[in-house]
Amino acid sequence: MTNETIAGVRVPDSTLAREATELVREAASPLLFDHSRRVFLFGALRGAEQGLEFDPELLYVGAMFHDLGLTGRFARTDQRFEIDGADEARRFLVAHGIAGEPAERVWTAIALHTTPEIPLRMAPEIALVTRGVELDVLGIGYHAVPAARREAVVAAHPRPDFKNRILAAFTEGVRDRPETTFGNVKADVLAHFVPGFERGDFVEVIKGSDWAE
């Protein structure tokens, strides 16, 4: 990976970045590995387009770890999948001597990457993980990246039948913790693909609380 450049974006090649790459390559499916790399590349391209200054290593770890909660190695059933990846990223960074605010920045980038709007008002690394996810999964910002650069990213990290396969990965990653999808986008996934799933209702939670009035 030394001096690897894709679509004009230099991929970080530090020991930290190489170990992050290998961890995700070992833990995740090729689908999620390629997706995570595209998230970094698209996030970096959106950052360049917007003139943002960001730490490439922190963005790389945020992008690479953002879906670890969908893997068998890191998935839990007692919290949102985003927090699984965020917690592991923080542990990884602290183990490599990066603690405090930078580690918390990456934690936040991953924890909020499925939360619309809010990450975009935060630090560049936080915003750009979300920008990368939005572009690759939802197509938001598709035309903000020139076609030649989009094509270079996909040539390096292909997306065969990606729409259907990522939805299947989302479904498998959260079907055993349906309560963690309350109030977030993954409830839509379970509503489509898990028979019998009942979406939580915020209004009913309020009405059924223990308060007497």
Buried (B, 14 or more C-beta within 10 A) or exposed (E): EEEEEBBBBEBBBEEBBEBBBEBBBEBBBEBBBBBBBBBBBBBBBBBBBEEBEBBBBBBBBBBBBBBBBBBEEBBBEEBBBBBBBBBBBBEBBEEBEBEEEBBBBBBBBBBBBBBEEEBBEBBBBBBBBBBBBBBBBEEBBEEBBEEEBBEBBBEBBEBEEBEEBBBBBBBBBBBEBBEBBBEBEBBEBBEEBBEEBEEEEEEEEEEEEEEEE
